[in-house]
Amino acid sequence: MSRPLGLALVGAGHISRKYAKALAQVPGARVVGVASRSRDSAARLAQTCNAELAVDYGELGRLLSAPGVDVVCVNSINRLHSEHAVRAAQAGKHVIVEKPLCLTLAEADAMLEAAAAAGTGLAYAENLCFAPHYRSARELIAEGAIGRILSARQCEKHGGPYSPWFWNAEEAGGGTLLDLGCHSIECLRWLLGKPLITRVSAELATVRHAQKTRLEDDARVTLGLEDGTRLHAECSWAAETAGESSLEVQGSEGRLVLNHLAGELRLERHAEASRHIPIESGAGDGIAEELTHFLDCFRNGRVPDESGQDGRVVLEILLAAYASAARGEPVPLPFNPGDIARPVDLWLDA
């Protein structure tokens, strides 16, 4: 396809605004339409993007049937991810879905089946896997710079979400585990080449925001691999600081320490002085790199490095984490919780 790909943004909030900014750096792409719960919100973002179409969700079919739309970016509230992705695939569009993929395994399967039936691509938007700092860390691990991996810990923390719907169980489906834990879990999987995770342990709590939500605002998750290696994911909406996105990987020959927000990556090897790894100037959150990769895959018929199936794997782990927190014991994988509406119900209803 030689002409620029036309993208539709479903959702006009924070993430869609970040997409619009990132797409200005992506060659061969242009935003042609925006949908939102509010037509006014859609119109404001459409004007910013010089997009022709602005609709509310009641007119979503009009946007999906527009001939200039090739790719649909599902950035709506979590509860609507599956509905919007399935409708987009059925309309013959490639689909990029923001994390988390959706709220239930049945929804995930419906999304995968719709894309397969339509012959369209389904990408899972996990930007940390495309952020230059994390990619440098992954390359060092793959090169054996710290030897055999013994453990790893990734943290995503801030003081709370930017939009009111995140506090609502019906719309969000879960708290910080679903919002930030999906980052940590997929980042750890991806860093180590997506090994098989066999068991999940978790502890959840509401420690700071109980006056506004029943959802968890602090979470600790341990992922167990077949060989006994443990990976630790920490996420929180209860941080007092401006935020944290960090990584520490311990190996048999040393360790890697990354402070993503400060742009600092340090390699420490036994009996050697630690050294800072240079990161390209201006390296950011990975969204532009992510979108560039996804569009290239759609053009060339390739499965994205972060696919709908990856999103399903992460969702299964998240579901197991909620169940583990409720039971107070590890949950083995594979795990299917059966007929639930929201991941957090596994914890709240216990």
Summary of the structure (lengths in Angstrom):
residues: 350
radius of gyration: 19.9
end to end distance: 51.4
largest distance: 63.6
contacts: 1250
relative contact order: 0.15
helix: 38%
strand: 25%
